[in-house]
Amino acid sequence: MRNTLRYTLVSLAFCAGAQVSAETVALKNFTLIDGTGRAPVANQALIMTDGKISWVGPVSKLRVPNSAETQDLQGKYVMPGIIDSHVHLGLVNGIEQDYSKFYDRANVEKQLKIYAAYGVTTVYTLGTDGDSIHELIADQRRIGRIDMARVYTAGRGVVFKGSYGGVVGLDQSVATPAETSAMVSRELAKGDDFVKLWMDDEFGTIGERMPYQISNAVITAAHAGGKKAVAHIFYYDNAAALTQEGIDGFMHQVRDRIADPALANQMKAKGVWQIASTLSREASFTYKLLPFVDDPFFSRAVAPSTIANLKDPARQQRLASSPLFPRYQAVLNNAMASLATEARAGVKYGMGTDSGPSARFPGYFAHWEMDLMVQSGLTPLQVLTAATSTNAKFLGLTDVGTVAAGKWADLLVLDKNPAADIRNTRAINSVYIAGKKVPTIWETCVDRPADTCAARP
């Protein structure tokens, strides 16, 4: 009996010690934008314990544990980390794109840290991943307290043989419904979080668009495996047909024309989400030279050689001489108007960029995307909600997307109010992932000595 009592007391002391030694940090005196769509609330505080939010509420009710570190964020704004619902990882070095040369874990992790530096704490990667992505994701979910953006993947997305989509060097094409069903089942067995298909022909220049018998097989197999199916689309007629087939979300806007209320109402009725907006993708194609190339908020995250390549007159001439170049402005205009139509109709919409391929830059494009969404007619608060809780809800994520007790402490701390001006998301003060500060873009200087990096404005 005496030995049992002694063991019990030792166990209790150990548990008490574990509680005392927990990493606890309190943040106070900030204005909270919690990601739910609620208006900003001043004079707030929160407590982070071992990387998760254990309490959030008015600073007047804050009770800080004796062992906790306290940080005063007077004048700051705290929001959930941004979620980008459409990225591609590991495809490029600078602006050179080659999956076979560049896709490895080191390059993927480098890009995930750049996303984090911009306050993008979670990404959905869209159908161009090698199998090694699953090992990285398994490690992330096992460790929990990571120092880079969290990843959810569509693995190898489905491309109709000879058609538009995917990346060179990754086997992902199918020719028959049977091949399609087998591929989706094989991918889901690897651990894909959702399934992607491409239905496009690049203005009629690349093959035949995916036939509906193939897209139907993708959707059916994904749903049979308990996962959502999403589509790369361009054309109105494909969007309408896929809506009727049961697609769960679109990863681009309708762009050959403007999505009308008829389509938007069908999407709403069928529960189809416009989970990615990708306006920045379309906007990037309208420029020979990206207008932000000398902006320190952009240039700190890319190598000097990348800047030089972007400024190369020969490259600019190649872009301008493409027969497709004159068409891109209308495509952007249609995409922005389509988003506005869908939002008015009550379609659920998220924020996604299609960053990752050549000259579509991780992290920076998320901030540009949100600016373009506001220019399309949405309010800053609507856009912030789309980029946080709405994106989390699409995949059923319950531990990110809002600032609430029980969630990971993935936080973006800003010097200015993004609900007043969406460009204030660029006023990054600090970024937390699982309660740990990670280097921000203002503390990052890619491939050069820090003293040669452009200063913060």
DRENDO-1510 file (C-alpha; in Angstrom, 1 decimal, always signed):
<recs>
REC; n; res; u; v; w
REC; 1; MET; +0.0; +0.0; +0.0 .
REC; 2; ARG; +2.9; +2.4; +1.0 .
REC; 3; ASN; +4.6; +1.7; -2.4 .
REC; 4; THR; +1.4; +2.4; -4.3 .
REC; 5; LEU; +0.9; +5.7; -2.5 .
REC; 6; ARG; +4.5; +6.7; -3.1 .
REC; 7; TYR; +4.1; +5.9; -6.9 .
REC; 8; THR; +0.9; +7.9; -7.0 .
REC; 9; LEU; +2.5; +11.0; -5.4 .
REC; 10; VAL; +5.4; +10.8; -7.7 .
REC; 11; SER; +3.1; +10.5; -10.7 .
REC; 12; LEU; +1.1; +13.5; -9.6 .
REC; 13; ALA; +4.3; +15.5; -9.1 .
REC; 14; PHE; +5.5; +14.6; -12.6 .
REC; 15; CYS; +2.1; +15.7; -14.1 .
REC; 16; ALA; +2.3; +18.9; -12.2 .
REC; 17; GLY; +5.8; +19.5; -13.4 .
REC; 18; ALA; +4.7; +18.8; -17.0 .
REC; 19; GLN; +2.1; +21.5; -16.7 .
REC; 20; VAL; +4.5; +24.0; -15.3 .
REC; 21; SER; +7.1; +23.2; -18.0 .
REC; 22; ALA; +4.5; +23.6; -20.8 .
REC; 23; GLU; +5.5; +26.4; -23.2 .
REC; 24; THR; +3.0; +29.2; -22.5 .
REC; 25; VAL; +2.9; +32.6; -24.2 .
REC; 26; ALA; +0.3; +35.3; -23.8 .
REC; 27; LEU; -0.4; +38.0; -26.4 .
REC; 28; LYS; -2.4; +41.0; -25.3 .
REC; 29; ASN; -3.8; +44.4; -26.3 .
REC; 30; PHE; -4.3; +43.7; -29.9 .
REC; 31; THR; -7.3; +44.0; -32.3 .
REC; 32; LEU; -8.5; +40.6; -33.3 .
REC; 33; ILE; -9.7; +39.6; -36.8 .
REC; 34; ASP; -10.7; +36.0; -35.9 .
REC; 35; GLY; -11.3; +34.7; -39.5 .
REC; 36; THR; -15.0; +33.9; -39.0 .
REC; 37; GLY; -16.2; +37.1; -40.8 .
REC; 38; ARG; -16.9; +38.9; -37.5 .
REC; 39; ALA; -15.8; +42.5; -37.5 .
REC; 40; PRO; -12.4; +43.4; -35.8 .
REC; 41; VAL; -12.6; +43.5; -32.0 .
REC; 42; ALA; -10.2; +45.7; -30.0 .
REC; 43; ASN; -8.5; +45.1; -26.7 .
REC; 44; GLN; -8.2; +41.3; -27.1 .
REC; 45; ALA; -5.7; +38.7; -25.7 .
REC; 46; LEU; -4.9; +35.1; -26.2 .
REC; 47; ILE; -2.8; +32.4; -24.5 .
REC; 48; MET; -0.8; +29.8; -26.5 .
REC; 49; THR; +0.1; +26.6; -24.8 .
REC; 50; ASP; +2.4; +24.1; -26.5 .
REC; 51; GLY; +1.6; +25.6; -29.9 .
REC; 52; LYS; -2.2; +25.7; -29.6 .
REC; 53; ILE; -4.5; +28.5; -28.5 .
REC; 54; SER; -5.8; +27.6; -25.0 .
REC; 55; TRP; -7.7; +30.8; -24.4 .
REC; 56; VAL; -8.8; +33.9; -26.3 .
REC; 57; GLY; -10.9; +36.8; -25.1 .
REC; 58; PRO; -11.0; +40.4; -23.8 .
REC; 59; VAL; -7.7; +41.6; -22.3 .
REC; 60; SER; -9.7; +42.5; -19.1 .
REC; 61; LYS; -10.3; +38.8; -18.5 .
REC; 62; LEU; -6.7; +37.7; -19.2 .
REC; 63; ARG; -5.2; +35.6; -16.5 .
REC; 64; VAL; -1.6; +34.9; -17.3 .
REC; 65; PRO; +0.0; +31.8; -15.7 .
REC; 66; ASN; +3.0; +32.7; -13.6 .
REC; 67; SER; +5.4; +30.8; -15.9 .
REC; 68; ALA; +4.1; +32.4; -19.1 .
REC; 69; GLU; +5.9; +34.8; -21.4 .
REC; 70; THR; +3.8; +37.9; -22.1 .
REC; 71; GLN; +4.0; +40.0; -25.2 .
REC; 72; ASP; +2.3; +43.4; -25.5 .
REC; 73; LEU; +0.9; +43.9; -29.0 .
REC; 74; GLN; -0.6; +47.4; -28.4 .
REC; 75; GLY; -1.6; +48.9; -31.8 .
REC; 76; LYS; -1.2; +45.5; -33.7 .
REC; 77; TYR; -3.8; +43.4; -35.5 .
REC; 78; VAL; -3.9; +39.6; -35.1 .
REC; 79; MET; -5.6; +37.3; -37.7 .
REC; 80; PRO; -5.3; +33.6; -38.6 .
REC; 81; GLY; -2.5; +32.6; -40.8 .
REC; 82; ILE; -3.4; +32.8; -44.5 .
REC; 83; ILE; -4.4; +29.6; -46.4 .
REC; 84; ASP; -3.6; +29.5; -50.1 .
REC; 85; SER; -5.9; +26.9; -51.6 .
REC; 86; HIS; -4.0; +26.5; -54.9 .
REC; 87; VAL; -0.3; +26.2; -55.2 .
REC; 88; HIS; +2.3; +24.0; -56.8 .
REC; 89; LEU; +5.5; +23.0; -55.0 .
REC; 90; GLY; +9.0; +22.2; -56.0 .
REC; 91; LEU; +8.7; +22.9; -59.7 .
REC; 92; VAL; +11.1; +25.8; -60.2 .
REC; 93; ASN; +14.5; +27.2; -59.4 .
REC; 94; GLY; +14.3; +30.9; -60.0 .
REC; 95; ILE; +12.0; +31.1; -63.0 .
REC; 96; GLU; +13.3; +27.9; -64.7 .
REC; 97; GLN; +10.6; +25.2; -64.4 .
REC; 98; ASP; +11.6; +21.5; -64.6 .
REC; 99; TYR; +9.9; +19.0; -62.3 .
REC; 100; SER; +12.5; +16.3; -63.0 .
REC; 101; LYS; +15.4; +18.6; -62.0 .
REC; 102; PHE; +14.0; +20.5; -59.1 .
REC; 103; TYR; +11.3; +18.5; -57.3 .
REC; 104; ASP; +12.8; +17.2; -54.1 .
REC; 105; ARG; +12.1; +17.7; -50.4 .
REC; 106; ALA; +14.7; +20.4; -49.9 .
REC; 107; ASN; +13.2; +22.6; -52.6 .
REC; 108; VAL; +9.7; +22.0; -51.4 .
REC; 109; GLU; +10.6; +22.9; -47.8 .
REC; 110; LYS; +12.5; +26.0; -49.0 .
REC; 111; GLN; +9.3; +27.2; -50.7 .
REC; 112; LEU; +7.1; +26.3; -47.7 .
REC; 113; LYS; +9.3; +28.5; -45.5 .
REC; 114; ILE; +8.9; +31.4; -48.0 .
REC; 115; TYR; +5.1; +30.9; -47.8 .
REC; 116; ALA; +5.4; +31.1; -44.0 .
REC; 117; ALA; +7.5; +34.3; -44.2 .
REC; 118; TYR; +4.6; +35.9; -46.0 .
REC; 119; GLY; +2.1; +34.8; -43.4 .
REC; 120; VAL; +0.8; +31.9; -45.5 .
REC; 121; THR; +0.7; +29.2; -42.9 .
REC; 122; THR; -1.2; +26.5; -44.9 .
REC; 123; VAL; -1.2; +25.6; -48.6 .
REC; 124; TYR; -3.2; +23.2; -50.7 .
REC; 125; THR; -0.9; +21.8; -53.5 .
REC; 126; LEU; -2.8; +21.0; -56.7 .
REC; 127; GLY; -1.9; +17.9; -58.5 .
REC; 128; THR; +1.7; +18.1; -59.4 .
REC; 129; ASP; +3.4; +16.4; -56.5 .
REC; 130; GLY; +5.7; +13.4; -56.6 .
REC; 131; ASP; +5.1; +10.6; -54.1 .
REC; 132; SER; +7.7; +12.1; -51.7 .
REC; 133; ILE; +5.1; +14.7; -50.6 .
REC; 134; HIS; +3.4; +12.1; -48.5 .
REC; 135; GLU; +6.5; +11.5; -46.4 .
REC; 136; LEU; +6.8; +15.3; -45.8 .
REC; 137; ILE; +3.1; +15.6; -44.9 .
REC; 138; ALA; +3.3; +12.6; -42.5 .
REC; 139; ASP; +6.3; +14.2; -40.8 .
REC; 140; GLN; +4.4; +17.5; -40.5 .
REC; 141; ARG; +1.4; +15.9; -38.9 .
REC; 142; ARG; +3.4; +13.8; -36.6 .
REC; 143; ILE; +5.6; +16.7; -35.4 .
REC; 144; GLY; +2.8; +19.2; -35.2 .
REC; 145; ARG; +4.9; +22.1; -34.2 .
REC; 146; ILE; +6.6; +22.9; -37.5 .
REC; 147; ASP; +8.5; +25.9; -38.9 .
REC; 148; MET; +7.0; +26.1; -42.4 .
REC; 149; ALA; +3.6; +26.2; -44.1 .
REC; 150; ARG; +1.4; +23.1; -43.5 .
REC; 151; VAL; +0.6; +21.1; -46.7 .
REC; 152; TYR; -2.5; +19.3; -48.0 .
REC; 153; THR; -2.1; +17.6; -51.4 .
REC; 154; ALA; -4.0; +16.4; -54.4 .
REC; 155; GLY; -1.0; +14.2; -55.2 .
REC; 156; ARG; -0.9; +13.5; -58.9 .
REC; 157; GLY; -3.9; +15.2; -60.5 .
REC; 158; VAL; -5.7; +13.5; -63.5 .
REC; 159; VAL; -4.9; +14.6; -67.0 .
REC; 160; PHE; -6.6; +13.3; -70.1 .
REC; 161; LYS; -4.0; +11.8; -72.4 .
REC; 162; GLY; -2.7; +14.4; -74.9 .
REC; 163; SER; -4.7; +17.2; -73.3 .
REC; 164; TYR; -3.8; +20.2; -71.2 .
REC; 165; GLY; -2.6; +19.8; -67.6 .
REC; 166; GLY; +0.0; +18.4; -65.2 .
REC; 167; VAL; +3.7; +18.8; -65.6 .
REC; 168; VAL; +6.3; +17.2; -67.8 .
REC; 169; GLY; +8.1; +14.4; -66.0 .
REC; 170; LEU; +5.2; +13.2; -63.8 .
REC; 171; ASP; +3.1; +10.3; -65.1 .
REC; 172; GLN; -0.5; +11.4; -64.6 .
REC; 173; SER; -2.4; +10.9; -67.8 .
REC; 174; VAL; -5.3; +8.5; -68.5 .
REC; 175; ALA; -7.2; +7.5; -71.6 .
REC; 176; THR; -10.2; +5.5; -70.4 .
REC; 177; PRO; -12.7; +5.6; -67.5 .
REC; 178; ALA; -11.2; +2.3; -66.2 .
REC; 179; GLU; -7.7; +3.8; -66.2 .
REC; 180; THR; -9.1; +6.9; -64.5 .
REC; 181; SER; -10.8; +5.0; -61.7 .
REC; 182; ALA; -7.7; +2.9; -61.1 .
REC; 183; MET; -5.5; +6.0; -60.9 .
REC; 184; VAL; -7.7; +7.8; -58.5 .
REC; 185; SER; -7.9; +4.7; -56.2 .
REC; 186; ARG; -4.1; +4.3; -56.4 .
REC; 187; GLU; -3.6; +8.0; -55.5 .
REC; 188; LEU; -6.0; +8.0; -52.6 .
REC; 189; ALA; -4.2; +4.9; -51.2 .
REC; 190; LYS; -1.1; +7.0; -51.0 .
REC; 191; GLY; -2.8; +9.5; -48.8 .
REC; 192; ASP; -4.1; +12.3; -51.1 .
REC; 193; ASP; -6.3; +14.8; -49.3 .
REC; 194; PHE; -8.4; +15.5; -52.4 .
REC; 195; VAL; -8.4; +14.8; -56.1 .
REC; 196; LYS; -7.8; +17.2; -59.0 .
REC; 197; LEU; -8.6; +17.0; -62.7 .
REC; 198; TRP; -7.8; +19.4; -65.6 .
REC; 199; MET; -10.4; +20.3; -68.3 .
REC; 200; ASP; -8.9; +22.9; -70.6 .
REC; 201; ASP; -7.2; +23.2; -74.0 .
REC; 202; GLU; -5.2; +26.4; -73.7 .
REC; 203; PHE; -7.3; +28.5; -76.1 .
REC; 204; GLY; -7.7; +25.4; -78.4 .
REC; 205; THR; -3.9; +25.0; -78.8 .
REC; 206; ILE; -3.4; +21.8; -76.8 .
REC; 207; GLY; -5.3; +18.6; -77.6 .
REC; 208; GLU; -8.8; +17.7; -76.7 .
REC; 209; ARG; -10.4; +18.8; -73.5 .
REC; 210; MET; -11.1; +16.0; -71.0 .
REC; 211; PRO; -14.2; +14.1; -72.1 .
REC; 212; TYR; -17.0; +14.0; -69.5 .
REC; 213; GLN; -16.9; +10.2; -69.2 .
REC; 214; ILE; -13.4; +10.7; -67.8 .
REC; 215; SER; -14.3; +13.6; -65.5 .
REC; 216; ASN; -17.3; +11.6; -64.2 .
REC; 217; ALA; -15.0; +8.7; -63.5 .
REC; 218; VAL; -12.7; +11.0; -61.5 .
REC; 219; ILE; -15.6; +12.4; -59.4 .
REC; 220; THR; -17.1; +9.0; -58.8 .
REC; 221; ALA; -13.8; +7.4; -57.7 .
REC; 222; ALA; -13.0; +10.4; -55.5 .
REC; 223; HIS; -16.3; +10.3; -53.7 .
REC; 224; ALA; -16.1; +6.5; -53.4 .
REC; 225; GLY; -12.9; +7.1; -51.5 .
REC; 226; GLY; -14.4; +9.7; -49.3 .
REC; 227; LYS; -12.6; +12.6; -50.9 .
REC; 228; LYS; -13.6; +15.8; -52.7 .
REC; 229; ALA; -12.9; +16.3; -56.4 .
REC; 230; VAL; -11.8; +19.7; -57.8 .
REC; 231; ALA; -11.3; +20.9; -61.3 .
REC; 232; HIS; -9.1; +23.2; -63.3 .
REC; 233; ILE; -11.6; +24.8; -65.7 .
REC; 234; PHE; -11.6; +27.7; -68.2 .
REC; 235; TYR; -14.8; +27.4; -70.2 .
REC; 236; TYR; -18.3; +28.2; -69.1 .
REC; 237; ASP; -19.8; +25.1; -70.7 .
REC; 238; ASN; -17.4; +22.8; -68.8 .
REC; 239; ALA; -18.1; +24.5; -65.5 .
REC; 240; ALA; -21.9; +24.0; -66.1 .
REC; 241; ALA; -21.5; +20.4; -67.0 .
REC; 242; LEU; -19.1; +19.6; -64.1 .
REC; 243; THR; -21.5; +21.3; -61.7 .
REC; 244; GLN; -24.2; +18.8; -62.8 .
REC; 245; GLU; -21.7; +15.9; -62.5 .
REC; 246; GLY; -21.1; +16.6; -58.9 .
REC; 247; ILE; -17.7; +18.3; -58.8 .
REC; 248; ASP; -17.0; +19.8; -55.4 .
REC; 249; GLY; -15.0; +22.8; -56.3 .
REC; 250; PHE; -13.4; +24.9; -59.1 .
REC; 251; MET; -9.7; +25.9; -58.8 .
REC; 252; HIS; -10.0; +28.7; -61.4 .
REC; 253; GLN; -12.8; +31.0; -62.5 .
REC; 254; VAL; -14.8; +30.8; -65.7 .
REC; 255; ARG; -12.7; +32.9; -68.0 .
REC; 256; ASP; -13.9; +32.5; -71.6 .
REC; 257; ARG; -16.9; +34.6; -70.6 .
REC; 258; ILE; -18.4; +35.9; -67.4 .
REC; 259; ALA; -20.2; +33.4; -65.2 .
REC; 260; ASP; -23.8; +34.5; -65.2 .
REC; 261; PRO; -26.4; +34.2; -62.4 .
REC; 262; ALA; -27.7; +31.0; -64.0 .
REC; 263; LEU; -24.4; +29.2; -63.5 .
REC; 264; ALA; -23.8; +30.8; -60.1 .
REC; 265; ASN; -27.2; +29.7; -58.9 .
REC; 266; GLN; -26.5; +26.1; -60.1 .
REC; 267; MET; -23.2; +26.1; -58.3 .
REC; 268; LYS; -24.9; +27.2; -55.1 .
REC; 269; ALA; -27.7; +24.7; -55.4 .
REC; 270; LYS; -25.2; +21.8; -56.0 .
REC; 271; GLY; -22.8; +23.0; -53.3 .
REC; 272; VAL; -20.0; +23.7; -55.7 .
REC; 273; TRP; -17.3; +25.9; -54.1 .
REC; 274; GLN; -15.2; +28.5; -56.0 .
REC; 275; ILE; -12.4; +27.5; -53.7 .
REC; 276; ALA; -9.6; +29.2; -55.6 .
REC; 277; SER; -9.9; +32.6; -57.4 .
REC; 278; THR; -6.4; +32.6; -59.1 .
REC; 279; LEU; -6.8; +36.2; -60.3 .
REC; 280; SER; -3.1; +36.9; -59.7 .
REC; 281; ARG; -2.3; +34.1; -62.2 .
REC; 282; GLU; -4.3; +35.8; -64.9 .
REC; 283; ALA; -3.0; +39.2; -63.9 .
REC; 284; SER; +0.6; +38.0; -64.2 .
REC; 285; PHE; +0.1; +37.1; -67.8 .
REC; 286; THR; -0.9; +40.6; -68.7 .
REC; 287; TYR; +2.6; +42.0; -68.0 .
REC; 288; LYS; +5.8; +41.8; -69.9 .
REC; 289; LEU; +7.5; +42.9; -66.7 .
REC; 290; LEU; +5.8; +42.3; -63.4 .
REC; 291; PRO; +5.1; +45.8; -61.8 .
REC; 292; PHE; +6.4; +44.8; -58.4 .
REC; 293; VAL; +9.8; +43.5; -59.4 .
REC; 294; ASP; +11.6; +46.2; -57.4 .
REC; 295; ASP; +9.2; +46.2; -54.4 .
REC; 296; PRO; +11.2; +45.0; -51.4 .
REC; 297; PHE; +8.1; +43.0; -50.2 .
REC; 298; PHE; +8.6; +40.9; -53.3 .
REC; 299; SER; +12.3; +41.1; -54.0 .
REC; 300; ARG; +13.6; +40.0; -50.6 .
REC; 301; ALA; +12.2; +36.5; -51.3 .
REC; 302; VAL; +13.9; +35.9; -54.7 .
REC; 303; ALA; +17.5; +35.7; -55.8 .
REC; 304; PRO; +19.1; +38.6; -57.6 .
REC; 305; SER; +19.5; +36.3; -60.7 .
REC; 306; THR; +15.7; +35.9; -60.7 .
REC; 307; ILE; +15.2; +39.7; -60.8 .
REC; 308; ALA; +17.7; +40.0; -63.6 .
REC; 309; ASN; +15.9; +37.3; -65.6 .
REC; 310; LEU; +12.6; +39.0; -65.1 .
REC; 311; LYS; +14.1; +42.3; -66.3 .
REC; 312; ASP; +15.8; +40.7; -69.4 .
REC; 313; PRO; +14.5; +42.6; -72.5 .
REC; 314; ALA; +14.7; +39.4; -74.5 .
REC; 315; ARG; +12.3; +37.6; -72.1 .
REC; 316; GLN; +9.9; +40.5; -72.2 .
REC; 317; GLN; +9.9; +40.5; -76.0 .
REC; 318; ARG; +9.2; +36.8; -76.0 .
REC; 319; LEU; +6.2; +37.3; -73.8 .
REC; 320; ALA; +4.8; +40.2; -75.8 .
REC; 321; SER; +5.2; +38.4; -79.1 .
REC; 322; SER; +3.1; +35.4; -78.0 .
REC; 323; PRO; -0.1; +35.2; -80.1 .
REC; 324; LEU; -2.0; +34.7; -76.8 .
REC; 325; PHE; -0.6; +37.8; -75.0 .
REC; 326; PRO; -3.3; +40.2; -76.3 .
REC; 327; ARG; -6.0; +37.9; -75.0 .
REC; 328; TYR; -5.0; +37.8; -71.3 .
REC; 329; GLN; -6.5; +41.1; -70.2 .
REC; 330; ALA; -10.0; +40.0; -71.3 .
REC; 331; VAL; -9.4; +36.7; -69.4 .
REC; 332; LEU; -8.5; +38.6; -66.2 .
REC; 333; ASN; -11.6; +40.9; -66.6 .
REC; 334; ASN; -13.9; +37.9; -67.1 .
REC; 335; ALA; -12.4; +36.1; -64.0 .
REC; 336; MET; -12.9; +39.2; -61.8 .
REC; 337; ALA; -16.4; +39.7; -63.0 .
REC; 338; SER; -17.2; +35.9; -62.6 .
REC; 339; LEU; -16.0; +36.1; -58.9 .
REC; 340; ALA; -18.3; +39.0; -58.3 .
REC; 341; THR; -21.3; +37.2; -59.8 .
REC; 342; GLU; -20.7; +34.1; -57.7 .
REC; 343; ALA; -20.2; +36.1; -54.5 .
REC; 344; ARG; -23.5; +38.0; -55.1 .
REC; 345; ALA; -25.3; +34.6; -55.7 .
REC; 346; GLY; -24.0; +33.2; -52.4 .
REC; 347; VAL; -21.5; +30.7; -53.9 .
REC; 348; LYS; -18.9; +29.8; -51.3 .
REC; 349; TYR; -15.5; +31.1; -52.4 .
REC; 350; GLY; -12.0; +30.8; -51.1 .
REC; 351; MET; -8.6; +32.4; -52.0 .
REC; 352; GLY; -6.1; +30.6; -54.1 .
REC; 353; THR; -3.3; +31.8; -56.4 .
REC; 354; ASP; -1.9; +29.0; -58.6 .
REC; 355; SER; +1.6; +30.0; -57.4 .
REC; 356; GLY; +4.6; +27.8; -58.0 .
REC; 357; PRO; +5.0; +27.5; -61.8 .
REC; 358; SER; +7.5; +29.8; -63.5 .
REC; 359; ALA; +7.2; +33.5; -62.5 .
REC; 360; ARG; +4.2; +32.9; -60.1 .
REC; 361; PHE; +5.9; +33.5; -56.8 .
REC; 362; PRO; +5.1; +31.8; -53.5 .
REC; 363; GLY; +3.7; +34.0; -50.8 .
REC; 364; TYR; +3.7; +37.4; -52.6 .
REC; 365; PHE; +1.0; +36.2; -54.9 .
REC; 366; ALA; -1.4; +35.6; -52.0 .
REC; 367; HIS; -1.2; +39.3; -51.0 .
REC; 368; TRP; -1.7; +40.3; -54.7 .
REC; 369; GLU; -4.6; +37.9; -55.0 .
REC; 370; MET; -6.4; +39.4; -52.0 .
REC; 371; ASP; -5.9; +42.9; -53.5 .
REC; 372; LEU; -7.4; +41.7; -56.8 .
REC; 373; MET; -10.4; +40.1; -55.0 .
REC; 374; VAL; -11.2; +43.4; -53.4 .
REC; 375; GLN; -10.8; +45.1; -56.8 .
REC; 376; SER; -13.4; +42.6; -58.0 .
REC; 377; GLY; -16.0; +44.1; -55.6 .
REC; 378; LEU; -15.5; +42.1; -52.3 .
REC; 379; THR; -14.8; +43.8; -49.0 .
REC; 380; PRO; -11.5; +43.3; -47.3 .
REC; 381; LEU; -13.2; +41.4; -44.5 .
REC; 382; GLN; -14.9; +39.1; -47.0 .
REC; 383; VAL; -11.5; +38.4; -48.6 .
REC; 384; LEU; -9.8; +37.8; -45.2 .
REC; 385; THR; -12.6; +35.3; -44.3 .
REC; 386; ALA; -12.2; +33.5; -47.7 .
REC; 387; ALA; -8.4; +33.2; -47.1 .
REC; 388; THR; -8.8; +31.7; -43.7 .
REC; 389; SER; -11.9; +29.9; -42.4 .
REC; 390; THR; -13.5; +29.3; -45.7 .
REC; 391; ASN; -10.5; +27.7; -47.2 .
REC; 392; ALA; -10.1; +25.5; -44.0 .
REC; 393; LYS; -13.8; +24.4; -44.1 .
REC; 394; PHE; -13.5; +23.2; -47.7 .
REC; 395; LEU; -11.2; +20.3; -46.6 .
REC; 396; GLY; -12.9; +20.0; -43.2 .
REC; 397; LEU; -9.9; +21.2; -41.3 .
REC; 398; THR; -10.8; +21.9; -37.7 .
REC; 399; ASP; -7.5; +22.9; -36.2 .
REC; 400; VAL; -6.6; +26.0; -38.5 .
REC; 401; GLY; -8.5; +28.8; -40.1 .
REC; 402; THR; -9.7; +30.8; -37.2 .
REC; 403; VAL; -8.3; +32.2; -33.9 .
REC; 404; ALA; -10.1; +30.1; -31.4 .
REC; 405; ALA; -9.4; +27.9; -28.4 .
REC; 406; GLY; -8.2; +24.4; -29.5 .
REC; 407; LYS; -6.7; +25.6; -32.8 .
REC; 408; TRP; -3.1; +25.7; -33.8 .
REC; 409; ALA; -1.6; +29.1; -33.0 .
REC; 410; ASP; -1.0; +29.9; -36.7 .
REC; 411; LEU; -1.1; +33.6; -36.5 .
REC; 412; LEU; -0.3; +36.7; -38.6 .
REC; 413; VAL; +0.4; +39.8; -36.6 .
REC; 414; LEU; +0.1; +43.1; -38.6 .
REC; 415; ASP; +1.1; +46.7; -37.9 .
REC; 416; LYS; -2.0; +48.0; -39.8 .
REC; 417; ASN; -5.6; +47.1; -40.1 .
REC; 418; PRO; -6.3; +44.8; -43.1 .
REC; 419; ALA; -10.0; +45.1; -42.7 .
REC; 420; ALA; -9.7; +48.8; -43.5 .
REC; 421; ASP; -7.3; +48.3; -46.5 .
REC; 422; ILE; -6.5; +44.8; -47.8 .
REC; 423; ARG; -3.0; +45.9; -48.7 .
REC; 424; ASN; -2.3; +46.1; -45.0 .
REC; 425; THR; -1.7; +42.4; -45.0 .
REC; 426; ARG; +1.7; +43.3; -46.2 .
REC; 427; ALA; +2.5; +45.2; -43.0 .
REC; 428; ILE; +3.8; +42.0; -41.4 .
REC; 429; ASN; +5.1; +42.3; -37.9 .
REC; 430; SER; +5.4; +38.7; -37.0 .
REC; 431; VAL; +4.2; +35.2; -38.0 .
REC; 432; TYR; +3.5; +32.3; -35.7 .
REC; 433; ILE; +3.2; +28.7; -36.7 .
REC; 434; ALA; +2.1; +26.4; -33.9 .
REC; 435; GLY; +2.9; +29.1; -31.5 .
REC; 436; LYS; +6.5; +29.6; -32.7 .
REC; 437; LYS; +7.7; +32.7; -34.4 .
REC; 438; VAL; +9.1; +32.0; -37.8 .
REC; 439; PRO; +11.2; +34.5; -39.8 .
REC; 440; THR; +9.0; +37.0; -41.7 .
REC; 441; ILE; +9.7; +38.3; -45.2 .
REC; 442; TRP; +11.3; +41.4; -43.5 .
REC; 443; GLU; +13.8; +39.0; -41.8 .
REC; 444; THR; +14.4; +37.0; -45.0 .
REC; 445; CYS; +17.0; +37.6; -47.7 .
REC; 446; VAL; +17.2; +34.9; -50.3 .
REC; 447; ASP; +20.6; +34.0; -51.8 .
REC; 448; ARG; +22.4; +37.2; -50.9 .
REC; 449; PRO; +24.1; +38.8; -47.8 .
REC; 450; ALA; +21.5; +40.5; -45.6 .
REC; 451; ASP; +23.2; +43.9; -45.9 .
REC; 452; THR; +22.6; +43.9; -49.6 .
REC; 453; CYS; +18.8; +43.1; -49.3 .
REC; 454; ALA; +16.4; +45.9; -50.0 .
REC; 455; ALA; +15.3; +47.7; -46.9 .
REC; 456; ARG; +11.8; +47.6; -45.5 .
REC; 457; PRO; +9.9; +50.7; -46.6 .
</recs>
